[in-house]
Amino acid sequence: MPIYEYVCDDCSERYERIVKNENAAVTCPKCASTKHTIQLSVFASPSGSAKSSGGSGFAGGGGCCGGGCGCH
């Protein structure tokens, strides 16, 4: 299920929606308008082939996400 980012054409509110069905109506949470523009999403992905010397297989060490988020 993709997450789409929108900008309302009526009030300029920015919002995201998980789209389960392409035919489902998407409405603005601020003004309830159905007029919107889909925005290009920017996402992060692992870069390069750098590995830590800890042998975990992930750059930066600290586990699944590099240890910066405090999830461990």
ZIDA-V399234 format. One record per pair of residues at least 6 apart in sequence whose C-alpha atoms are under 6 Angstrom apart, sorted by the first residue. I is the first residue (numbers start at 1). J is the second residue. D is the distance in whole Angstrom. If there is no record, write none. Layout:
BEGIN
[[I;J;D] [I;J;D]]
END
This chain:
BEGIN
[[1;20;6] [2;18;6] [2;19;6] [3;17;6] [3;18;4] [4;16;6] [4;17;5] [5;15;6] [5;16;4] [5;38;6] [5;39;5] [6;14;6] [6;15;5] [6;37;5] [6;38;5] [6;39;5] [7;13;6] [7;14;5] [7;36;5] [7;37;5] [8;36;4] [9;35;5] [9;36;5] [27;33;5] [27;34;5] [50;59;6] [51;57;6] [51;58;6] [51;59;5] [52;59;5] [52;60;6] [52;61;6] [60;66;5]]
END
